[in-house]
Amino acid sequence: MRPLRLLAAVTGSPRLLAAAPRTGTAPVHVPPDSLSGAGGTAPAPDRPSSRTRLRAWAELLRVSALFTVPGDALAGAAATGRRPGRGTALGVGASLCLYEAGMALNDWADREEDAVDRPHRPIPSGRVAPGAALAAAGALTAAGLALAARAGRPALAVASGLAATVWAYDLRLKHTRLGPAAMASARALDLLLGATATAGAASAAPGPAGTHAAPGPAGAHPPSAALPAALALGAHTYAVTAVSRHEVQGGSTAAPLAALAGVAGLGAAALRGRPAHGEPSPAPATGTLLLPAFVTAYLRTAAVPLLHAVLNPSPPLTRRAVGGGIRAMIPLQATLAARAGSPLVGLAAMGLVPLARALSRKVSPT
């Protein structure tokens, strides 16, 4: 074997094998593109799988927090003294769409800030395009308003105010002193949307003997009766939002301490013997049994992580307190429904707790 072929055999070099003369065989042609890639088409990079894209959108929309939304409409319906119906379902659908619109818009508005503080988020990590997030926010807002419109003009008016508050918070008010108040207003409006949609759809239903409206049930109330419940939910949201401003850097004991005091006050108010002005009385039998259980679940979910954040205001414990405050909205909604005389509606809302807890282990609600 000649020296050149011997070297090629030892090194395994295809160029040397092609160049070395061989006796009795034709030369081996080795395309240069297969060696260096120059002059050829490079293989296209693998596209993200459908599962990867789905997870990115789940993180963007914070789907684990989605289970805290239906209870707003249920508590609003309970405050009107009506059973959940078609209008309540439309209110839930509108609330879900507007909530997710706010999540997508939030990450779009914070994309430059997240590139520094949270580079793992879907937009700065490149898993979701900014334009796609903004388009999703617009489409979800339109869908939410369309669903609310089907429940009547009053529901559409409330939903329009809710949508305007969401967009104003994400685009302008979030990093101002008005941020927590705007977020609290959005959550209060969401509960009022459920009350208005429930009452509006019920009044639009055909009544007997050719009348244009079905008569309301005995003890039915106007949507304004939901104001005390909306204020309670708004107060909780204000406290959680104030704490969330420190979840990246930590270091604040004042915010979680104030939130802890607010949570304790809401729990104590829910257990008072007499409902607040404008609230209907709870059902005496079932409500007496379930109301304390709902309040206990609310305090355990919200107060315990807040106490930990007070004792050690580190970023991980502060984020845990925010997550607990978000999940605590479900037992708070159940409490408000039971306090309004619909403990079974509250029990139905509590059925969302295991789903929210399980999904929060996979997708962070914050």
ABEGO torsion letter per residue (X at the ends): XBAAAAAAAAAGBAAAAAABBBBGBBBBBBBAAAAAGBGBBBBBBBBBBAAAAAAAAAAAAGAAAAAAAAAAAAAAAAAAGBBBBAAAAAAAAAAAAAAAAAAAAAAAAAAAAAAAABAABAAAAGABBAAAAAAAAAAAAAAAAAAAAAAEAAAAAAAAAAAAAAAAAAAAAAABAAAAAAAAAAAAAAAAAAAAAAAAAAAABBBBGGBABBBBBBGBBBAAAAAAAAAAAAAAAAAAAAAAAAAAAEGBAAAAAAAAAAAAAAAAAAABABBBBGBBBBBAAAAAAAAAAAAAAAAAAAAAAAAAAAABABAAAAAAAAAAAAAAAAAAAAAAAAAAGBAAAAAAAAAAAAAAAAAAAABBAX
